Each structure stands twice: as structure tokens, then as C-alpha cells.
Amino acid sequence: MLEELSIRSLGVLESASAQFHPGFTVLTGETGAGKTMIVTSLRLLSGARADAGRVRTGDAKAVVEGRFRLPADRAAVAELLEDSGADLDDDDTLIAARTVNADGRSRAHLGGRSVPVGTLAQLTGELLAIHGQNDQLRLIRPDQQRNALDRFAGSAAATTLKKYRAARAEWVALLDELDRRRADSRAIAQEADRLRFGIGEIDAVGPNPGEDADLIATIRRMTDLEEIRSTAATAHDIVAGIDGSSVVDGLGTVRSLLETASDEALRELYPRVAEALTVVTDLGAELTAYLGGLPEDAGDLDALLNRQAELKTLTRKYAADIDGVLAWRDEAAARLAQIDDPEGAIDELEAKADGARARVAELAGKLHQQRARAAKSLATKVSAELTGLAMGGSQLAVEVSLLNADDDRLAVEIGGRSAHAGGDGADRVEFGLVSHRGAAPLPIAKSASGGELSRVMLALEVVLAEPDSGGVMVFDEVDAGVGGAAAVQIGARLARLARRHQVIVVTHLPQVAAFADNHLVIGKSGGGSKGRQTSTLTTLGRDERIAELARMLAGLGDSETGKAHAEELLTTAESARAED
């Protein structure tokens, strides 16, 4: 529920605030006083695009703040509150704010935290539903009519639609890949030939990981083979020795002497000598192995150089080193497996696409049935509402038909008929208006007057709101083009709607305003800062309401006759509400 709204420097409103209460609240006022600024401020809190032209002339920014009391069931907004870090006030209400600078930049705040406008829109979208004259015009568009039917169809249709969209996206991706494969089959065949050649060339050489680096080290040794052999042999002789004069033999003698020494200090050196003997013995063994691994002569060098040349041929073509060449070979093999046998791959893709098409057709058919069933119920309920809105025998007809598919790659078969699988299903939804019993339904875009369209939209919103309760519904001149008895019926219906929702209505009709629980008036004033015109927002008591209704009836706010008519209208509305 919206409890409080504060506005600063928005349009003609220099500074205004109002308390809102449960039930039915109307906002009235003279033309140009700024009634639409109330709706504009709520749209800003709902994430609407910021318009610098709405900032009051001469001011740096416009600020809108709304205080909301969250519903008892907060599951829909709890995650958003947690993710945004928004804090509730001590009285368990939430403050949402929007700032629009004169240069067009906008800021949003939620519970004292700066948040993206999209986050603000998500949260207030769960609390606020705003319906204006533009919404009435949108109602004549087929996509908006389909959206309204889907809302009425409920979670079952929503789940089917979600699955349908996912299945269709998968199908379209497969069709796109098929088109690409067919168009690129020659290029793919050429790519496959290049990959096969490269893999064959690498396999023919058969390199091992790190082989190029090992060869460089080996060849370097081979160029100085005799010197290396002499150095290694000399070191080996010193360590392992010949004729018993080796380092190993000397350390063995030292170990024996220390082991049998009578002096404790000498015996303490024994472990260190034993350790040194182990190290030197291992060194001798490694030198022996090194000498054994050296070629017998430099004749092997030519074979190593030839091998190095083979490896360089690969590194010049495929990668900087042999490890990179082997990685390229693995990647090439994987790519070849993917594109080899292009005809076979196309056949496989076609089979997958056929399966995806069948899945889309199944879901489109299921969604079509759900919409068709919901259409009958929606038409019946809205028609009943229209009867109570002074539209005589007019009825709403909701037709669900399949979209035509002519040589369409996105064609599916539903119930033996070919239909186009669009982004939101294979259905075309059209609202028609039956003017009297026995008449053929005509599209509301062509047959409904402005007043009739207003009442159809109100009836539709009433029906769509039935399963829910506790939200805030805002109507901006939903009664446009209506008067007389029809206006009375609209007022009575809004009052009934307010039993389940908080309803806020901007109206110019006294018949509607008389049914409200709370009445706010926006008045012009010349006492703004810098001598500019401004507007005030005032909550009216009963006597003030009578004067305002008199003004709305015939501009006779100070006339006793006008007040008498207004009081009669208000009393009649109060009685009708009490009896309803």
C-alpha cells in the first residue's frame, strides 16, 4: 500500500505531499493544476524514463519519494530487498525515491540505498499498477491483447509460454546452424582438407613433448663431444678413483677411523662423514651413467641435426615450439571431428531440428488450447463487468486463432493446420466488441469509441485483478469520454475494486469522485517562490468535498444550488456503497 507521496519541483508542483489511505482515493482539480504530475511521479517510482522537461523551470532537480507498506506476503520482494541492501523504516515501511536532474540524469534510491533504476522498477512493479489513457490506446494492439489474455490464463499458461520460448530459441539456433552449414559446405570441405594435411604431416614426424628443447641440449654436447667426455671421465676418476686413490675410498677410511676413535668429540663427526660418503657415492654413479649415455663418436650428430630440421619444419608452420605443435594437432583433430563428413553433420542437424520443431509444435498446441479456454472465461467475465458499466447489451469477444504460415521456415503443425511459430506462440489474439445480441463481433480497434474503450479497459483490469489483493492500482482519467449514468457505474465499480486493492484515480467526473473514500484536490496558487505559479495538494473533509464536487458539476463551487446538487450526489454515492 502507498502511504505517503512527496513531490518537489516536478512540473507545476513546487512542493507537495499527501497521505494515502486504504480504499478508493480520487485526485481532482482544475485543468492545468497538475493532476497528471501525481501519476507522473508514480511512473517515475515505477522506473519510467526520466524526462528533464518535467523538472520545474529554474530548479536544479525534481525529487519524488513514496512510502510503501509492504504486503504481509513479501516473497515477491524479499529477494530484491536483500540483494539491494535496502532497509525498512522503524514502522516497517519502505521508502522509494527518484531524482531527475535538469540535465536529464536520474538517480534511484530504495530504503536509503542507491540502486539501479531497473531494481527500483522491479520492486515497485510488484506493488504498483498504473493505467492511463495511453494504456487504453495500447489495448487496441494485438500484442497487448495477447498479454492481457496470458495474464488471465495464469501460471499454467505462463509456464507453457516460458517452455515454448526456450524450445523455440533452441530450434531457431539449430535452423541458423543448418543454414550456415549449407552455405559454407565448400569452405568447410576446404578447411577439412587443410586440417587433414596438417595432422598427417605432424603424425609423419611423430614429435614427442619437449623433444626440440632436448635436441638442442644434446646437439650442443655433441659439438664438443671429446672435451665433454674427458671432463666427465676425469671427474669420475677422481670421485670413484682408480687403483684405490678415489675420494670415495678416502672418505671410507676417514669413516672407519672416526667410528673407532676413543675421543668422544671425534666420534661425533662420524655421521657427517657418513653423509658425505653417501653423496659422493651417488655422484659417482651419476657420472658413470652420464658417460654411458654419450655417443661413441660424433657420427651420430648428423642424425640429430636431421631430426632437428624435421621438427623445425613443424614449428615454422604450426606453433613456436613442439609442445605448441602438439596442442595445434589436438585442436585440429577436434575441429576435424566436428566438421568432417559435412553431409553427415547436416543430416544429424536436420534430425535435431526436426525433433526441436516437434517440441515447439507440441508446446504451441498446448498454449493454444490454454489460451482458447481462458479466452471464453475472460470474455464472459469482462462482458458481465460491461453490463454493470452502462454498456447495455455489449459483450467482449476474445478470439484466438492460429498465425498464418506461408512457406515459412518457422511453420509448425497444430491440429492438422500449419501455423507460424512466433516469439510468443502460434496464436493471434483479437478482442472484439459485440454491440448487441446477435451482432457479429468487430475489432475494438475499429468499433469502440473512446468512452467504450475506457470502460472495456476498466472491466478488463477489474477481472485481471480478481485473483490478487493488496496491490496499488492507479487510474489516470480511465473515465475519459464517459459521462452520465456510465460515469456513475464506473465510480461504483472502482469502489468495489477498492475493497481488495488500494485504488487511486485521477478524474474529472464528479460522479466518479463521489464514490471515493478519500478525496485529494490539486489547486493552483500564485504564491510560489520567485513569483511563479505553483500547485497545492490538499486532503478534503466532507464539506470541502461538497464544494469541490459542485465545482466539478458546473463550476458552481460557491453556489448554494451547486452545493445542494453535489451533496445529493455524494449522499447517493455513499448510500450505494453502503448497500453494495
Secondary structure, 3 states (H helix, E strand, C coil): CEEEEEEEEECCEEEEEEECCCCEEEEEECCCCCHHHHHHHHHHHCCCCCCHHHECCCCCEEEEEEEEECCCCCHHHHHHHHHHCCCCCCCCEEEEEEEEECCCCEEEEECCEEECHHHHHHHHHHHEEEECHHHHHHCCCHHHHHHHHHHHHCHHHHHHHHHHHHHHHHHHHHHHHHHHHHHCHHHHHHHHHHHHHHHHHHHHHCCCCCHHHHHHHHHHHHHCHHHHHHHHHHHHHHHHCCCCCCHHHHHHHHHHHHHCCCCHHHHCCHHHHHHHHHHHHHHHHHHHHHHHHCCCCHHHHHHHHHHHHHHHHHHHHCCCCHHHHHHHHHHHHHHHHHHCCHHHHHHHHHHHHHHHHHHHHHHHHHHHHHHHHHHHHHHHHHHHHHHCCCCCCCEEEEEEEECCCCCCCCEEEECCEEEECECCECEEEEEEEECCCCCCCEEHHHHCCHHHHHHHHHHHHHHHHCCCCCCEEEEECCCCCCCHHHHHHHHHHHHHHCCCCEEEEECCCHHHHCCCCEEEEEEEECCCHHHCCEEEEEECCHHHHHHHHHHHHHCCCCCHHHHHHHHHHHHHHHHHHHHC
